[in-house]
C-alpha cells in the first residue's frame, strides 16, 4: 500500500480545514489536506451570509470574485410582519456579505496551497491509524486506491457529518433540540429588497427561521431551518419553505436554480475537541453560532488557532495534549462564551409563541437598539416588557 | 430503512445526525449498517422526506 508521510493531515477542505492548513504550513509544517469531493467548495450547503469583522484577523484577502453581494443590513421579521431593521449603525461589523461558497472555499484552499499545503481531491479518509495506542495518521482512498497517510497530527475538518471525531471517540452526538434541519432554493426572477438579509421568525419555521440572502438584484438564497425536535412529519422543512414562498408574491414568481438540503448543529460548545495527535475544527467540532446557524467565521478563527498551535507542536516534535491544550485555550478564549450565551438564548427563543415574538420585534423596531448583542437586545426588552424578560434574566 | 433515490439530495444531514453512526454516504448512495436500531431520527430529520422505515417483520 502506498504510504505518504507528513507532519499534519487535514481531513476536509472547507474553510476551517483550509485555514488550519494555511496557518500550519505558513510556519513550516508539512501539511497534506484531503478532500473527498472532486471539487473544493461544491456542492454548496450553505446560505452563504458572512459578517466582515473577522476576515482580516484570519488573513483572508477580500476578493470580488467570491463576494456575490454586499448588504446594508438585516431585516428581522416577526410572525405578523413587524420588521426590525438592523443596519450598519447598530450592527457595525456584523453586517456583511453574501458570498459564493464555490469560489470562497477555493480561494481559501488556494491560500493554503500558497503557504505550502499539498492538496488531494477525490480522496476520503476511511479510518484512523492507531499505533501503540496513539493516533498516527489516517487510511484513505484516493481515486479508489487505498493509501496510508502517516502524520503527527490528524485534523478533523470533515464538516457536520464528521467521522474523524467519532473514530477518535470524541463525543459529538447531538440532541434533537440542538439540530436544525434545513432546505434552501436559490430563486431567480424574484421581487425583493436585494440590499438586506431577511430573517423571519416564528411558526413559519418552528424553532428556526426563514432566510432570504441576496445574491443579486433578482436572485437570492431562500431557505429555512427547523429545529428537529419541532418536526412533526417527514419533509416538514421543505413543506414550510414552500408554504412561505407561496405566500409572498415577489418570491412565488421566482424559479429555482438550485435546491440545497442539509443540517446544522445549534448546540453548546463541546467539552473537548482535541486529544493526543488529533484536533477537530469547524462544523466537525460543532462550532456553530446556535442563534444564526452560521459557522464560517468561527470555523476560520478556530482553524487559525489550530494551525498556529500545530506548527508549534511540529517544531517541538510534540503533538500530544501538552501542546494541543493551547488550541483549546485559544479557541475557547475567543469563541466559547458567545456560543454558550447564544445557545442559552436559543433555548429560550425556541420556546416563544408567535405573539411574544411579535411583541419583541415590535419593541425593537419602535425603540431601536444601540448595539446588536444578546445583552443589549435583552436590556431593551426589559425596559419595555419586563414580563417577557424574566426567563432570560440570567443572560443579562 | 428505505431511501428514495428520487428524493435524496445526498446532503449528509442524516449521516451527521445519526446517534448510532449507522448511516454512510457511499458516493451517492445511503447505506445503513447493522448498528441501526430504527430510532427513526433520520426519517424526521431528512429535509425532503427521503427516508422511510419499512414495517417490522
Interface residues (C-beta under 8 A of the other chain):
Chain A: X45 X159 X160 X161 X162 X163 X166 X173 X174 X176 X179 X181 X182 X183 X228 X231 X233 X234 X235 X236 X237 X238 X259 X260 X261 X262 X263 X265
Chain B: X9 X11 X12 X13 X14 X15 X16 X17 X19 X21 X25 X41 X43 X44 X45 X46 X47 X48 X49 X51 X52
